[in-house]
């Protein structure tokens, strides 16, 4: 008995992931509001950075949901125009990850954990430089002066943003003890 293979709309996995991430971002936003405000806080208080991160998470979640729905609609239109399911439909679209992809993802997590472990000891700027260089090379960029330059510019920009502009202290590492 043959089943009908007419394309039907389905809710992609990314929609569910986006909804869960949005809910997590909303909860994080709410939890950041419970951080006590110090009398020493200025315009930017202790909840500012967590709330910015929660907002970014919610915005990117909505973008992920919209992208997933747009891709599904485009696929359905193309399939219906072809008067049947396309022969070259990618079966791995969000499904069936290979062991190599799992190992690659585990490597990204390992690099992130290593960054968090060395951050207090090495300090923010050198740790971010190292993180950007290692992660860039890991995902396929060439190790060289350009990659190092981008890492230095990013680390200095984030340092200036957080420490100088927003007044948020970042780990200094062991460097200040060497110089006095």
N, C-alpha and C positions, 0 to 999 in steps of 0.2 A: 504494500500500500504506500503510495507516494504522498508525501506531505506537501502542502502548498509552500512555496518558497518566496512568496511575495514579501518584499521588505516591509517591516512594521517598525513604528517608532518604539524605541526602548530608552529607558533612562540610563545614561552612561554611568559607569562607576565613578567618574570624576565629579558628577553632580552630588552623589552621596558623600564623597570625600569633602567636597566644597561645603556642603551643608554642615557636616560635622566640624570642619575647621572654623566655619563661621560661628557656630555655637560655642566652640572653645574660645574663640576670640572675644565673643560677647561676655562669656564668663570671666575671662582674664581682665577685660575692661572693668567689669563690676568689682572684681577682687582688687584691682589696682586702686579703686576709689576708697578701699578700706585701709590703705596705708596711712598711718597717722601723719599729720602735718606738723612739722616742727616750727617753733617760733622763729627759727633761724632761716627757714625757707624763704626764698624770694619768689619771683614770678614763676620760676620753674621749681616745682617741689618734687618730692620723692616719687610721686605717682606719674609724673610726666612721661618718662621714658617707657614704663610699662604700658601706659595708655596709647602712646604712639605706636608701639609694637602691636598692640591689640587692634588698633585701627588699621594698620598695614595688613595684618592677618585677615581681617574681615574684608577689606577691599580686594585683596588677592583671591580670597575665597569666592567672592562674587564674580571676579574675572574668570576664575577656573570654571565655575558653573556656566557662565555665559558662553565661554569657549567650547565646553563640552556639548552644550545644546546646539550651538551653531554648527559644529562639526557633524553632529547627528542629523540635523536638518539638511545640510548640504549632501551628506551621504544618501539620505532618502530621496532627495530630488534627483540626484545622478542615477540612482538605481531605478527609479521609476521611469526616467527618460530612456533608459536602456531596455525597458520593457522586461525587466526581470533582475534577479540578483547578479551583480557583476561577478565575473569569473575570478577576478584578481582581488577580491575583498581581503584585506589584511586581517587574518584571524588573531594576530597578536596585538591588536589595538586595545591596550589596557589589560590584556589577558595573557596568561601563560608566559611568565617571565622565565628566561633561561637562567641556569645556575651562574653563568658568567655575570649576568646583570645583578643578581643577588650579591655576588662577591664584590662587584664594583660599588654597590650601595653600601655594603658593610665597610668598604675602604673609606668612603666619605664619612661615615659615622665615626670610624676609628680616628681619622684626621681631626674631626671636631672634638672628640674626647681628649686627644693629645693636646690640642690647643687650650682646652679648659684646664688641663693639668699643668701646663707650663706657664700659663698667663700670670698667676700670682708671683712666680719665681722670676720669670724673664721680664715682665712688664708689658704694658699694653702695646706700645708702638713696635718693639721688636717681635712680639708674638703675632701681631696682625700682619706684619711684613712676611714672616715665616708662613703663616696660614695661607695668605694669598698666593705666595710663590708655590708652596707645596700643592695646594688645591688646583691651581692653574695647570701645573705640570701633570698632576694626576688625571685631570680630565682631558688632557691632550695638547695643551699649549707647549711651545718650545721654551725650554729653560734658557734664559739669556738676559741681556741688559734691559730689553723692553719689558719683560715680565717683572723683573726686579724694580724697574722704574715705576711701573703701574702700582706695584705693591707699596712702595715707599710713599708715593703720592696719596694713595688711599689711606694708609696708616696715619700720615700727617694730617690729612683732611679730617678724618674722624677724630683725631686727638684735638685739633683746633675746635671742631664743632662741639664736642662733649666737654672738654676741660676749659677751654677759653671762652667760648660763646655761651654755653649752657651752665657752666660752673659745676659740672658733674665730675667728681674725682674718679680717676681710673688707676688701676694698679701700676705702680712705678717700678716694681721689681727690685732687684738687688743693686741696680745702677747708682741710686743716690748714695748708698753706703760706700761706694768706691770713691766718690768724688767729694766726700765731706760729710 
